[in-house]
Amino acid sequence: LCADGTISGGMLPKVQAALDAVQAGVHSAHIIDGRVEHAVLLEIFTDQGVGTRIRERRGKTDREHAAAS
């Protein structure tokens, strides 16, 4: 996603930090726009959410999965 430009600019360090957290053992990390009122509540307590969730997939982080591909 970084290579094709889907993730770029200011999102790069946020995604990197979320991937690092998940790789270090955090179950999931959420990237949420702090300008959106009640964004944390909307992300956690609604089905559609308002942010980006990065989590482990099948025992591997997304970074490990991408590296294996």
N, CA, C and O atoms as a GROMACS GRO file, in nm:
protein
  276
    1LEU      N    1   0.082  -0.120   0.000
    1LEU     CA    2   0.000   0.000   0.000
    1LEU      C    3   0.086   0.126   0.000
    1LEU      O    4   0.048   0.228  -0.058
    2CYS      N    5   0.200   0.118   0.064
    2CYS     CA    6   0.290   0.233   0.062
    2CYS      C    7   0.352   0.249  -0.076
    2CYS      O    8   0.365   0.361  -0.127
    3ALA      N    9   0.390   0.138  -0.137
    3ALA     CA   10   0.455   0.143  -0.268
    3ALA      C   11   0.365   0.200  -0.376
    3ALA      O   12   0.413   0.270  -0.466
    4ASP      N   13   0.235   0.171  -0.370
    4ASP     CA   14   0.145   0.220  -0.475
    4ASP      C   15   0.085   0.357  -0.442
    4ASP      O   16   0.004   0.409  -0.520
    5GLY      N   17   0.123   0.416  -0.329
    5GLY     CA   18   0.076   0.550  -0.294
    5GLY      C   19  -0.055   0.556  -0.219
    5GLY      O   20  -0.102   0.664  -0.186
    6THR      N   21  -0.116   0.439  -0.191
    6THR     CA   22  -0.241   0.439  -0.114
    6THR      C   23  -0.218   0.499   0.024
    6THR      O   24  -0.300   0.577   0.073
    7ILE      N   25  -0.106   0.463   0.085
    7ILE     CA   26  -0.066   0.522   0.213
    7ILE      C   27   0.050   0.616   0.183
    7ILE      O   28   0.153   0.573   0.131
    8SER      N   29   0.034   0.744   0.216
    8SER     CA   30   0.138   0.841   0.183
    8SER      C   31   0.136   0.956   0.283
    8SER      O   32   0.050   0.964   0.370
    9GLY      N   33   0.232   1.043   0.268
    9GLY     CA   34   0.238   1.166   0.348
    9GLY      C   35   0.236   1.140   0.498
    9GLY      O   36   0.311   1.057   0.549
   10GLY      N   37   0.150   1.214   0.566
   10GLY     CA   38   0.142   1.206   0.712
   10GLY      C   39   0.091   1.074   0.765
   10GLY      O   40   0.106   1.045   0.884
   11MET      N   41   0.030   0.993   0.678
   11MET     CA   42  -0.019   0.862   0.724
   11MET      C   43   0.096   0.762   0.739
   11MET      O   44   0.083   0.667   0.816
   12LEU      N   45   0.206   0.782   0.669
   12LEU     CA   46   0.317   0.686   0.676
   12LEU      C   47   0.367   0.664   0.819
   12LEU      O   48   0.376   0.549   0.861
   13PRO      N   49   0.401   0.768   0.895
   13PRO     CA   50   0.449   0.743   1.031
   13PRO      C   51   0.341   0.686   1.123
   13PRO      O   52   0.371   0.609   1.214
   14LYS      N   53   0.216   0.722   1.098
   14LYS     CA   54   0.107   0.668   1.180
   14LYS      C   55   0.091   0.518   1.156
   14LYS      O   56   0.078   0.441   1.251
   15VAL      N   57   0.091   0.478   1.030
   15VAL     CA   58   0.078   0.336   0.997
   15VAL      C   59   0.200   0.260   1.048
   15VAL      O   60   0.185   0.149   1.100
   16GLN      N   61   0.319   0.317   1.034
   16GLN     CA   62   0.440   0.252   1.083
   16GLN      C   63   0.434   0.230   1.233
   16GLN      O   64   0.468   0.122   1.282
   17ALA      N   65   0.389   0.331   1.307
   17ALA     CA   66   0.378   0.318   1.453
   17ALA      C   67   0.274   0.213   1.491
   17ALA      O   68   0.295   0.136   1.585
   18ALA      N   69   0.163   0.208   1.418
   18ALA     CA   70   0.060   0.107   1.446
   18ALA      C   71   0.113  -0.033   1.417
   18ALA      O   72   0.090  -0.125   1.494
   19LEU      N   73   0.184  -0.049   1.306
   19LEU     CA   74   0.243  -0.180   1.274
   19LEU      C   75   0.347  -0.220   1.379
   19LEU      O   76   0.352  -0.336   1.420
   20ASP      N   77   0.429  -0.125   1.422
   20ASP     CA   78   0.528  -0.154   1.526
   20ASP      C   79   0.460  -0.200   1.655
   20ASP      O   80   0.507  -0.294   1.720
   21ALA      N   81   0.351  -0.134   1.692
   21ALA     CA   82   0.279  -0.171   1.814
   21ALA      C   83   0.223  -0.312   1.804
   21ALA      O   84   0.234  -0.390   1.898
   22VAL      N   85   0.163  -0.344   1.691
   22VAL     CA   86   0.106  -0.478   1.673
   22VAL      C   87   0.216  -0.582   1.671
   22VAL      O   88   0.202  -0.690   1.729
   23GLN      N   89   0.326  -0.552   1.606
   23GLN     CA   90   0.438  -0.646   1.602
   23GLN      C   91   0.496  -0.668   1.742
   23GLN      O   92   0.549  -0.775   1.772
   24ALA      N   93   0.485  -0.567   1.828
   24ALA     CA   94   0.536  -0.578   1.966
   24ALA      C   95   0.439  -0.648   2.060
   24ALA      O   96   0.469  -0.668   2.177
   25GLY      N   97   0.321  -0.686   2.008
   25GLY     CA   98   0.229  -0.763   2.090
   25GLY      C   99   0.094  -0.700   2.118
   25GLY      O  100   0.007  -0.765   2.177
   26VAL      N  101   0.074  -0.576   2.077
   26VAL     CA  102  -0.057  -0.513   2.094
   26VAL      C  103  -0.155  -0.583   2.001
   26VAL      O  104  -0.123  -0.608   1.884
   27HIS      N  105  -0.275  -0.616   2.051
   27HIS     CA  106  -0.373  -0.690   1.970
   27HIS      C  107  -0.416  -0.611   1.847
   27HIS      O  108  -0.422  -0.666   1.737
   28SER      N  109  -0.446  -0.483   1.864
   28SER     CA  110  -0.483  -0.400   1.750
   28SER      C  111  -0.452  -0.254   1.781
   28SER      O  112  -0.448  -0.214   1.897
   29ALA      N  113  -0.431  -0.176   1.676
   29ALA     CA  114  -0.405  -0.033   1.689
   29ALA      C  115  -0.502   0.041   1.598
   29ALA      O  116  -0.532  -0.004   1.487
   30HIS      N  117  -0.552   0.154   1.645
   30HIS     CA  118  -0.648   0.233   1.568
   30HIS      C  119  -0.587   0.369   1.538
   30HIS      O  120  -0.529   0.433   1.626
   31ILE      N  121  -0.600   0.412   1.415
   31ILE     CA  122  -0.560   0.547   1.374
   31ILE      C  123  -0.689   0.625   1.355
   31ILE      O  124  -0.771   0.591   1.270
   32ILE      N  125  -0.706   0.731   1.434
   32ILE     CA  126  -0.833   0.802   1.438
   32ILE      C  127  -0.809   0.952   1.420
   32ILE      O  128  -0.714   1.007   1.475
   33ASP      N  129  -0.894   1.015   1.342
   33ASP     CA  130  -0.887   1.159   1.317
   33ASP      C  131  -0.937   1.235   1.439
   33ASP      O  132  -1.056   1.232   1.470
   34GLY      N  133  -0.848   1.302   1.508
   34GLY     CA  134  -0.883   1.374   1.629
   34GLY      C  135  -0.971   1.495   1.605
   34GLY      O  136  -1.024   1.553   1.700
   35ARG      N  137  -0.987   1.535   1.479
   35ARG     CA  138  -1.073   1.649   1.448
   35ARG      C  139  -1.221   1.611   1.445
   35ARG      O  140  -1.308   1.698   1.448
   36VAL      N  141  -1.250   1.481   1.440
   36VAL     CA  142  -1.388   1.433   1.435
   36VAL      C  143  -1.441   1.421   1.578
   36VAL      O  144  -1.382   1.352   1.661
   37GLU      N  145  -1.550   1.489   1.606
   37GLU     CA  146  -1.608   1.486   1.740
   37GLU      C  147  -1.648   1.343   1.777
   37GLU      O  148  -1.712   1.273   1.699
   38HIS      N  149  -1.610   1.301   1.896
   38HIS     CA  150  -1.641   1.168   1.950
   38HIS      C  151  -1.582   1.054   1.865
   38HIS      O  152  -1.637   0.944   1.863
   39ALA      N  153  -1.472   1.080   1.796
   39ALA     CA  154  -1.415   0.982   1.705
   39ALA      C  155  -1.379   0.851   1.773
   39ALA      O  156  -1.401   0.744   1.717
   40VAL      N  157  -1.324   0.857   1.893
   40VAL     CA  158  -1.286   0.734   1.962
   40VAL      C  159  -1.409   0.650   1.992
   40VAL      O  160  -1.408   0.528   1.972
   41LEU      N  161  -1.514   0.713   2.040
   41LEU     CA  162  -1.638   0.640   2.068
   41LEU      C  163  -1.698   0.581   1.941
   41LEU      O  164  -1.744   0.467   1.941
   42LEU      N  165  -1.696   0.658   1.834
   42LEU     CA  166  -1.750   0.609   1.707
   42LEU      C  167  -1.669   0.492   1.653
   42LEU      O  168  -1.724   0.398   1.596
   43GLU      N  169  -1.539   0.497   1.671
   43GLU     CA  170  -1.453   0.388   1.624
   43GLU      C  171  -1.478   0.261   1.704
   43GLU      O  172  -1.487   0.152   1.647
   44ILE      N  173  -1.489   0.274   1.834
   44ILE     CA  174  -1.500   0.156   1.920
   44ILE      C  175  -1.641   0.099   1.924
   44ILE      O  176  -1.658  -0.023   1.924
   45PHE      N  177  -1.741   0.185   1.927
   45PHE     CA  178  -1.877   0.138   1.955
   45PHE      C  179  -1.971   0.135   1.835
   45PHE      O  180  -2.091   0.116   1.852
   46THR      N  181  -1.920   0.153   1.714
   46THR     CA  182  -2.005   0.138   1.597
   46THR      C  183  -1.946   0.033   1.505
   46THR      O  184  -1.825   0.010   1.505
   47ASP      N  185  -2.031  -0.031   1.427
   47ASP     CA  186  -1.984  -0.135   1.335
   47ASP      C  187  -1.898  -0.077   1.223
   47ASP      O  188  -1.801  -0.140   1.182
   48GLN      N  189  -1.933   0.041   1.173
   48GLN     CA  190  -1.860   0.097   1.061
   48GLN      C  191  -1.732   0.170   1.104
   48GLN      O  192  -1.638   0.178   1.025
   49GLY      N  193  -1.727   0.222   1.226
   49GLY     CA  194  -1.608   0.292   1.273
   49GLY      C  195  -1.581   0.418   1.192
   49GLY      O  196  -1.653   0.449   1.097
   50VAL      N  197  -1.476   0.490   1.230
   50VAL     CA  198  -1.441   0.613   1.160
   50VAL      C  199  -1.290   0.623   1.135
   50VAL      O  200  -1.243   0.724   1.084
   51GLY      N  201  -1.217   0.522   1.171
   51GLY     CA  202  -1.073   0.527   1.158
   51GLY      C  203  -1.019   0.406   1.085
   51GLY      O  204  -1.091   0.338   1.010
   52THR      N  205  -0.893   0.380   1.107
   52THR     CA  206  -0.824   0.266   1.047
   52THR      C  207  -0.777   0.175   1.159
   52THR      O  208  -0.711   0.220   1.253
   53ARG      N  209  -0.810   0.047   1.150
   53ARG     CA  210  -0.768  -0.051   1.250
   53ARG      C  211  -0.662  -0.141   1.188
   53ARG      O  212  -0.681  -0.194   1.078
   54ILE      N  213  -0.552  -0.156   1.258
   54ILE     CA  214  -0.446  -0.247   1.216
   54ILE      C  215  -0.435  -0.353   1.323
   54ILE      O  216  -0.420  -0.322   1.442
   55ARG      N  217  -0.443  -0.479   1.282
   55ARG     CA  218  -0.443  -0.589   1.378
   55ARG      C  219  -0.363  -0.706   1.323
   55ARG      O  220  -0.326  -0.709   1.205
   56GLU      N  221  -0.339  -0.803   1.411
   56GLU     CA  222  -0.273  -0.924   1.367
   56GLU      C  223  -0.363  -1.000   1.271
   56GLU      O  224  -0.486  -0.994   1.280
   57ARG      N  225  -0.300  -1.070   1.178
   57ARG     CA  226  -0.376  -1.153   1.087
   57ARG      C  227  -0.313  -1.291   1.087
   57ARG      O  228  -0.197  -1.309   1.049
   58ARG      N  229  -0.392  -1.389   1.131
   58ARG     CA  230  -0.349  -1.530   1.132
   58ARG      C  231  -0.213  -1.549   1.198
   58ARG      O  232  -0.127  -1.622   1.148
   59GLY      N  233  -0.195  -1.482   1.310
   59GLY     CA  234  -0.072  -1.501   1.385
   59GLY      C  235   0.046  -1.419   1.335
   59GLY      O  236   0.154  -1.425   1.394
   60LYS      N  237   0.027  -1.342   1.228
   60LYS     CA  238   0.133  -1.258   1.177
   60LYS      C  239   0.082  -1.115   1.169
   60LYS      O  240  -0.036  -1.092   1.148
   61THR      N  241   0.172  -1.019   1.187
   61THR     CA  242   0.132  -0.882   1.164
   61THR      C  243   0.122  -0.860   1.014
   61THR      O  244   0.174  -0.940   0.936
   62ASP      N  245   0.056  -0.754   0.973
   62ASP     CA  246   0.046  -0.723   0.831
   62ASP      C  247   0.183  -0.706   0.769
   62ASP      O  248   0.205  -0.746   0.655
   63ARG      N  249   0.278  -0.646   0.843
   63ARG     CA  250   0.412  -0.626   0.790
   63ARG      C  251   0.479  -0.762   0.765
   63ARG      O  252   0.540  -0.782   0.660
   64GLU      N  253   0.468  -0.853   0.860
   64GLU     CA  254   0.527  -0.986   0.842
   64GLU      C  255   0.460  -1.058   0.726
   64GLU      O  256   0.526  -1.128   0.650
   65HIS      N  257   0.329  -1.041   0.713
   65HIS     CA  258   0.256  -1.103   0.603
   65HIS      C  259   0.305  -1.047   0.470
   65HIS      O  260   0.328  -1.123   0.375
   66ALA      N  261   0.322  -0.915   0.462
   66ALA     CA  262   0.367  -0.853   0.339
   66ALA      C  263   0.509  -0.896   0.305
   66ALA      O  264   0.542  -0.917   0.188
   67ALA      N  265   0.594  -0.909   0.407
   67ALA     CA  266   0.732  -0.950   0.384
   67ALA      C  267   0.739  -1.093   0.334
   67ALA      O  268   0.830  -1.128   0.258
   68ALA      N  269   0.645  -1.175   0.376
   68ALA     CA  270   0.644  -1.316   0.334
   68ALA      C  271   0.589  -1.332   0.193
   68ALA      O  272   0.610  -1.436   0.130
   69SER      N  273   0.518  -1.231   0.144
   69SER     CA  274   0.456  -1.240   0.011
   69SER      C  275   0.555  -1.214  -0.099
   69SER      O  276   0.518  -1.217  -0.217
   0.00000   0.00000   0.00000
